[in-house]
Amino acid sequence: MDTDHRTDKVWVLGIQRKLYQWSKANPDDQWRDMWGWLTDLRVLRHAWQRVASNKGGRTAGVDGMTVGRIRNRSEQRFLVDLQADLRSGAYRPSPARRKLIPKAGKPGQFRPLGIPTIRDRVVQGAVKILLEPIFEAQFWHVSYGFRPGRNTHGALEYIRRAACRRSGTRTPGETGCHTLGLLRGYQRMLRQYQSSSPARADAKAHR
């Protein structure tokens, strides 16, 4: 299975590379092969591996199925059946299971979290595998929100460097060192918030 996973990963990366290059060169093009790739067992297996390696795989959706239960029955059978349902048009997403989790820093308050079934998470993951490189090719280099390998710390670092470049033409206290001090203070606040927020960690585990 590990060998199959490595082979699938190489093949998927090749498809993603093609999609990125095509999207970069032809931003207004139509994508006619997407359904064939989406329902390809190699894409579904790769999406399954991502779901199965996430600790949220221990959490079931409305059908009560977890990654462990699926493996006990047959991982291959699960994927083959899912592929057949997608290709025949029989696949229908299930409702998300609603769970209330505590709001950070607000004792007694909760917010709803929707937990999809493992089956739906695999389909969502397969769609993401194919759409991500298409949209990545269109993003500005300064776009940091909800992108692989990018986060708020990267955005702050970009601002810090931009401030440094401009500080030579500004008087002290405008951008330059004053801006850096503000950014560092914000980073400390962000780290404290993330470390003291079990709700955020719990929500991330179920994505």
SVG drawing of the C-alpha trace seen along z (x, -y; Angstrom):
<svg xmlns="http://www.w3.org/2000/svg" viewBox="-28 -62 45 68">
<polyline fill="none" stroke="black" stroke-width="0.4" points="0.0,0.0 2.9,-2.4 4.3,-1.7 0.9,-2.3 0.6,-5.5 4.0,-6.8 3.1,-5.9 -0.3,-7.7 1.4,-10.7 3.9,-11.0 1.0,-10.7 -1.2,-13.2 1.7,-15.7 2.2,-15.3 -1.5,-16.1 -1.3,-19.1 1.8,-20.4 0.0,-20.2 -3.1,-22.0 -0.9,-24.7 1.0,-25.3 -2.2,-25.2 -4.0,-27.6 -1.0,-30.0 -0.8,-30.0 -4.6,-29.9 -6.5,-31.5 -9.7,-31.6 -9.6,-28.0 -12.2,-25.4 -11.2,-22.2 -12.7,-19.2 -10.9,-16.3 -11.7,-17.2 -14.4,-14.6 -12.2,-11.8 -9.4,-12.8 -11.8,-13.4 -13.2,-9.9 -9.8,-8.3 -9.0,-5.8 -5.5,-7.3 -6.9,-10.7 -9.5,-9.2 -6.8,-7.1 -4.5,-10.1 -7.5,-12.1 -8.2,-9.2 -4.6,-9.1 -4.9,-12.8 -8.1,-12.2 -6.9,-9.1 -3.6,-10.7 -5.6,-13.6 -6.5,-13.1 -10.0,-14.2 -10.4,-10.8 -11.2,-9.5 -14.4,-11.6 -17.4,-10.3 -20.1,-12.1 -23.8,-11.4 -23.2,-7.9 -21.0,-6.9 -18.1,-5.8 -14.5,-6.6 -11.3,-5.9 -10.6,-2.9 -14.0,-1.3 -13.6,-1.8 -10.1,-0.1 -11.6,2.8 -14.2,3.4 -12.0,2.8 -10.3,-0.4 -10.2,0.7 -13.9,1.6 -14.8,-1.8 -12.9,-3.6 -14.1,-1.4 -17.7,-1.8 -17.2,-5.6 -15.7,-5.7 -18.7,-3.7 -21.2,-6.0 -19.5,-9.1 -19.3,-7.8 -22.9,-6.5 -24.3,-9.7 -25.6,-7.9 -23.3,-9.8 -25.1,-12.3 -23.3,-14.2 -24.6,-13.6 -25.6,-16.3 -22.8,-17.5 -23.0,-16.4 -23.5,-19.4 -21.3,-19.7 -21.0,-22.7 -17.5,-23.6 -16.5,-26.2 -15.6,-29.7 -12.1,-30.8 -12.0,-33.2 -15.8,-33.2 -16.8,-30.8 -20.2,-29.3 -20.5,-30.3 -20.3,-27.8 -20.1,-27.9 -21.4,-25.2 -19.0,-23.0 -20.1,-20.9 -18.5,-17.5 -18.8,-15.8 -18.7,-12.1 -15.4,-10.5 -16.9,-9.7 -17.7,-13.3 -14.3,-14.4 -12.6,-12.2 -14.7,-13.7 -14.0,-17.2 -10.3,-16.3 -10.3,-15.0 -11.9,-18.2 -9.3,-20.3 -6.5,-18.3 -7.6,-19.3 -8.9,-22.9 -6.0,-24.0 -3.3,-24.2 -5.7,-26.0 -6.4,-28.8 -2.9,-28.9 -1.7,-29.9 -4.1,-32.9 -3.3,-34.2 -1.2,-37.3 2.1,-36.6 0.9,-38.7 -2.2,-36.6 -1.7,-34.7 -5.2,-33.6 -6.2,-29.9 -3.3,-28.8 -0.9,-25.9 2.3,-26.8 1.0,-30.3 -0.4,-31.8 -0.7,-35.0 2.9,-34.8 4.1,-34.9 1.8,-37.8 3.3,-39.7 6.8,-38.9 6.0,-40.3 4.7,-43.5 7.8,-43.7 10.1,-43.5 8.1,-46.0 8.3,-48.4 12.0,-47.9 12.5,-48.7 10.5,-51.9 11.9,-53.0 14.9,-54.6 12.7,-57.3 10.5,-57.8 11.2,-59.7 11.6,-57.5 8.2,-56.7 6.2,-56.5 6.8,-53.1 10.2,-51.6 11.0,-50.6 7.7,-51.7 5.9,-49.4 8.2,-46.6 7.4,-47.0 3.6,-46.9 4.0,-43.8 6.0,-42.0 3.5,-42.9 0.7,-41.5 2.7,-38.3 3.1,-37.8 -0.7,-38.3 -1.4,-35.8 0.8,-33.2 -0.8,-33.6 -4.3,-33.3 -3.4,-30.2 -1.8,-28.5 -4.7,-29.2 -7.5,-28.2 -8.3,-24.5 -11.4,-25.2 -9.3,-26.3 -7.2,-23.1 -10.4,-21.0 -11.9,-22.7 -8.7,-22.2 -8.7,-18.5 -12.2,-18.0 -11.4,-19.8"/>
</svg>
